[in-house]
Every structure is written in structure tokens, then in C-alpha cells.
Amino acid sequence: ARRGRGGGRGGRGGGRGGRSSAQSPPPTKKELTADGSTAWRLFDVKLPLALDPGKDSFEVTDALRDEACKLLGLPIGRTREDGTHLLKDGEGYGVRVVRKSCDARKINEVGFSYVLDVDDVCVDSATVAGGSIKKLDIRPRPKKLERVTRDWDDETMLDFDPESPSFAVDRARQGAATDDRVVIVGLGPAGLFAALALAEAGVPVTVLERGQPVEGRGRDIGALFARRVLNSDSNLCYGEGGAGTWSDGKLTTRIGRNSDDVRTVLRSLVAFGAPPEILVTGKPHLGTDRLVRILRNAREYLVGRGADIRFGCTVDRVLFENTDDAGDGRSMRACGVVVRKNSRGDTGSERPGAPETLKAKAVILAAGHSARNLMENLLTDGIELKYQPFAAGFRIEHPQALLNELQYGEDLASLAAKGKGPLPVADYRLAHQCRSVSPEVSASPGAEYVQRACYSFCMCPGGQIVPTSTVPEELCVNGMSFSKRGSEWANSGLVSTITEADAMPFCAAPGREALAGLDFQRHIEREASRMGGGDLTVPVQTAPDFIEGRESDPATLPTSSYRLGVVPARLDLLYPPAVTEAVRESLLAFDGKMPGFAGPTALLHAPEARTSSPVRVVRSPEDYQSATAAGFFPVGEGAGYAGGIVSAAVDGLCAAGRVGAF
């Protein structure tokens, strides 16, 4: 494995190191050691705000060591002969922060909650320094004080473990022929980590990315913001890093924060320049500014490992050849792709290239959730697809100061101002199960729900709303933040589940029912563009006006972070009635939890329609290959198997192991 930047001591790190080490069972009391290989894990160790250095510090302070002493039964307030804390760090042992998060559940008791590891050498040293020669009798308590195998990351590294059984590469075939390569379509998180793992294992890789590298992509996005010039191939959806590059850069995931694969992804990001704190903080995020640097470093690493990365290349079709069914239901095999070089849009520096056939041993489809034409061609070619429920709705924006005051109270809100204080800017996560439906909604197509979900999505504190359209006539928005989250606004998706029954009335033609979600998205985005008057102007409506079903007054419209202009419109008429009613009911419910959430400063922007892929490319859960075609590996968010940066990266990483064994 190759070692990278970052790491070191200072209380950072913790957690597992990668897929190379299997999850070890916790040691028993009989397995106590004095060599530092085992530790006590202390949960929910609290420090009040007055005693904590703040959100940006992960130092193990003396106040934190005092709290650890309380839980371990060590003397409190005692020091060693040299004046240092009883529970001090030594060479190769000590106290380590595993997790730190802000605890603002009670306004008058705001502070920070920690998970700490204290290894046995540190405990024994403190016991002796406290004047006892008898081993401390510590009783484990579930979820409060537990035994763990110490596994601290003092150095970050890239560790994809190509020798593991799940990554069995046929090395005799490596580099044997040009068409022995693996082609990866897309360089978002799934494509990036599939490429990293395969390149680390020595597998020939060609990555085809429709958009531009982050440097050129940044210029194209700048032209969009400054001159309304939309490059249909390089924008906030297409380009190096995928749609997540110009977002909040959230690294939270529901697939297990401490799983080996997740730790591999996070450690790799640190090796490429992410701050080591992402291994520790309770809600890790990177921000667009950091992601640009990280992606550039990852690209340089891949090229150094022999990967062939081609930007500005659109894959129009995956090529398949007929094969005999080997008993797995697959009668085709992926054998390459049809790719063409894009023009550079407004620059005129290049003309579109002629389609080119690129042969491959296997194809990893990591194209993201906006590769609509490619999905349509897969359906035409007989690849099994199915409708996947997704969510759609709006972006709701509030003044960040309002959320800070709601979360921390009037006295402490200023400590989170523009991301510069000791408290993190306030965020939220809300969900509501709608239980009531009005009679007129019940009679509408697609309204047959009992508990339709509505929830916040991809909340961006201290952020801005941005256009994620890929063609001018289809309007879509998303949220993004920089690492400091210093904007005066906060925004979040406010979305409701779009069932198959909701989408089917919008299906464009018989035989494409699996793509009904794409047709639903197109309809909503085109209608939103019409409401805004075109030219990427976004239609908006205040929350009270949405609830009451009236157009907002332009004279009293709240300011918006959206830089291309907004115009009042009846957003309550954009979606099918069942979806509108769900959002309306949820606004009232959320306002009950957070007074002011649906107040006059809350501004809805339309539409947020690309929360995830509305179609799934059916694959085997064992070998990750398409159910229809061998050697075809659909991965990540666009194929319907992930939702966010980390889960998509893990999916690409896991798929790479199956490709290596293919």
C-alpha cells in the first residue's frame, strides 16, 4: 500500500483502517494487555461549550481527560510529579478522539459530545502515577464503556488491499492486449474509487468522463454564473467528481460509518488532501473548494499508476455481444463502448468528434443520475432496467441566522456566525409521514398513499442554491456550500417520494415504463423552466403562499442566494396534487418543530428533481454484474445503488473487486 499525506498524532484519527483487516471481535477481560493493542472506548463523553476549544479543534484537552478519568474510575484533579495530567499521552499510547459532534439538543446546555479511546498502557500508567500498584478494576457498560481492539491511524494511506480474496485479479492477463482493459464510464465517486482500486491492483483502466477536469469545469461553471452560458457537457452535473463536486461535499452515510470500506474511502480522501478531521467529526463534509484540490490530487495519482483518463468524452452506447447462457440468465456480454469527443461549447476550440469504438474486457457504468440518453440506449439494447422510487420537490431557503437562533438560542447564535465561531452553523434533518389526504387529492391519479414521506434532503448550511440543468429548456436546482459554510443563507431539499403510480402518467411511450421516472423529471423541469420564463431563471414562492395556494408578491419576496434570478410563480401547481399536498402538510409539521420554518422568510425554489436515479440497472447482488449481460457492472447513484459521495465510492470500490475476479 502507498502511504500519503496527513495523519500524525494530536488526538486525531481513530477507527478502522481499510478492507485489509477483518473486523476483530472485542477483547474479553482475560485478554487485557499492556502493549497498547487494546483499549477502552468511552461513549458520550460531554464537555460544556465553556470548556471546549470549539468545533475546529480535536485536541484532547485536560478537561476532556478529566471526564475520561471519571468514567474509568481514576482520581480526578491529580497530576503527575512533572505537573502533567494523570491520563497523559506517551510514546505510542494515550487518549484518542474517535468522534466529536456538537450536542445542541437543549438550548441552555449546548456543548460537545465525544467518543474516546484510552489504551491500556495509558490506563496502567495513570494508575501507577496515581499511587496504586493494583490494576484498575473497570467494569464494561454497553454503549458507555466498552472494550475494543486499538486501531489508530497515525498515518493515512491508500489501502485497497489487492491481495485480499475478494480482489482476486488474474495477473497473467494484465496488460496482455488492448481490449483487456476495463472501461469505466464516469469519474464521479463510484468511477473514481473503482479506478483507484483497479489501478492499485495493476489492472489496465480507461476512464471516460463526459465533462471536464475540475480546472476547466470551474471555468465553465463560472461562465454559467457570470454570463448564463450553459455548457451541456461541462456543468454542475457533468465533470470530474460528478454532481457532488459542486455540492456541500457531505460524507455522512447510512451504510456504516465504521465499516472497513467506508474507512478506506475516508482515509483515501485524507491521503489526497482532505483534512484528517473527517475521520473524527460527527458530520463530516468537505465543501466544493476542498473537493477541487482532492480530485486533482487523485487524478494525478491515477495517471501515475498508469490509468488512461479521457475528459470531454461522451459514451453514447455500451456494446454487447451475444453469448450462450451459462445458467445465470445472461445471454450477452459487454465488449466495449461507443464514445465521441465533445465540443467545448462556447469556446469553439473543438468540434464534436466522430463516434469511436473502444473495446474492453469489462465495462463499469458509473455515469451518475443525469445520463438519461445512455439509460434509454440500454433499454433499447435489452438490458434489464426497472423503475426506482425517488424523491422530488423544491429547495427551501432560510436566513442562516434564523436557524442558528432556533438551534442555539438568541444568546449563543452569534457563536456560529458565518462558520467562524466555536459552534458549527446550524443545520437540520426533518421528516414527516403524511397521514391525511383531502378528498380532491384522493381522486387524483397517483394519490393512493397512506403515509407518503416528505423530508429534508442534502441540507446546505451557509450555502447557496445553484442551477444543475444540463440543457437550457430543463430547469433544475441543487444546493452547495464551501468548506467554511460562510453564506448568509441555508438551503435544503424539501422533497416527497415519487412512486411508480405518480410517474406512470408521464411515461412517454409504451415499452419504456422502466424510464417513467426520467419522463416525470423532464416534464417537471420543462414546466418549471416555463414558469420561470426561461434563461435559467428560477420560479419561487414563499412557504406561507405555497400553503395558501397564491402567488407571492414580488415587492415582499425574500432575497435569494440563486445568482441567475428568481421570479414569483405558483409552485403549488407544479407537481401532481398528491405531492403538493404532502409538501404542504409537511411544511406545517416542520413549522411546529422549528417555528419560522414555514414563515415569510422561507423561500421555495423549483424544482429539486434529481435527488437520485429514478431507474435501476438490475444487477446480481453477488457479482455486481448486470442481470442481462456479463462483464457489465452498473454501480453508484446513476445505476440506482447509492445515494451520496461515500456510498457511491464504496459501491465503486466493491464493484472493482468483482471486476478483478471476472
Beta strands, then each sheet from edge to edge (+ up, - down):
strand 1: 2-3
strand 2: 38-48
strand 3: 95-103
strand 4: 111-119
strand 5: 145-149
strand 6: 157-158
strand 7: 182-185
strand 8: 205-209
strand 9: 308-311
strand 10: 313-322
strand 11: 332-341
strand 12: 356-359
strand 13: 362-365
strand 14: 385-387
strand 15: 390-399
strand 16: 431-434
strand 17: 452-460
strand 18: 463-467
strand 19: 477-481
strand 20: 489-498
strand 21: 538-542
strand 22: 566-568
strand 23: 603-608
strand 24: 615-617
strand 25: 629-630
strand 26: 632-634
sheet 1: 1+ 6-
sheet 2: 3+ 4- 2+ 5-
sheet 3: 9+ 8+ 7+ 13+ 26+
sheet 4: 10+ 11- 12+
sheet 5: 10+ 11- 25-
sheet 6: 14+ 24-
sheet 7: 16+ 17- 20+ 15- 23+ 21- 22-
sheet 8: 18+ 19-
end
